[in-house]
Amino acid sequence: VLRENPYQERAFDKAYEMYVTGGGIEAWMEKLNAEAQNGSDQNGVAGVSALVVLARIHQRQFDTAQALACLEQAAARGEKNPQLQLLLGKLYYEAGEDDKALEALQASLETIPDEEKRNPLIRMLGHIYLRRGQPQEAIAAWRRIVEGSADNHYSLQELAEIYRDNRMWNEAIEVFRRIADMPAADAYRRCRALQAIGQCYLHEENFPEAIAAFEQALDLVSPGHWLFEDLKTSLINVYQDMGDLAGF
């Protein structure tokens, strides 16, 4: 299976597990090295597959440099599968080779329609731009998560959490507000979005806006619910931080 498709996840995991259990990872790598050097058919297809599998073994063993060397060799032999660019992009990202990572990830994004596989790549792209000191480019990259699904709660939630994780409070508030204002959103989702907005305002020390968001969220939940208690505690803490507990 791996000769036909070296990117197959389940087959690789099973083979790796069996070789580890049998104490034969080194023997497997020797076999793959021989195939990579000689190839098993006239087109050298099996040789390229062996290089990709070798790269995945090195990646599993946290040997990024050797994994990259194998993948680059496979690319030099003419391997065109988009999955190669995906693997290269991830490994360049881990190695801190940002220019190469950007090129490979952008190329793989053009060929991967699966949202579950695209979103982690978009996250990587944004983080690369951010560590290069390009926050606007990072924001533009992350916004691709909601391209074509602007009303999808899960896509918006993921985007908002990315902004929040990277302390981009204004951007996070904007997206959480979109979630809270969605006509189809149920009371629980709206309440959690408003709670998140309040927490973002707290990080900005914008206490009046934080209070307004928490109070708006409180109107959506019944006393006794754990969210009601959580929001009430947050409100008390805000007034306490303002030195106006009596105002509460």
Protein Blocks (a to p, Z undefined) as FASTA:
>chain_A
ZZmmmmbmklmmmmmmmmmmnopmmmmmmmmmmmmmnopafnommmmmmmmmmmmmmmmn
opaklmmmmmmmmmmnopabfklmmmmmmmmmmnopaklmmmmmmmmmmmmmblklmmmm
mmmmmmmmmmnopaklmmmmmmmmmgoilmgmklmmmmmmmmmmnopaklmmmmmmmmmm
pmklcfklmmmmmmmmmmmmmmnopaklmmmmmmmmmmmpcehiaklmmmmmmmmmmmmm
nopaklZZ
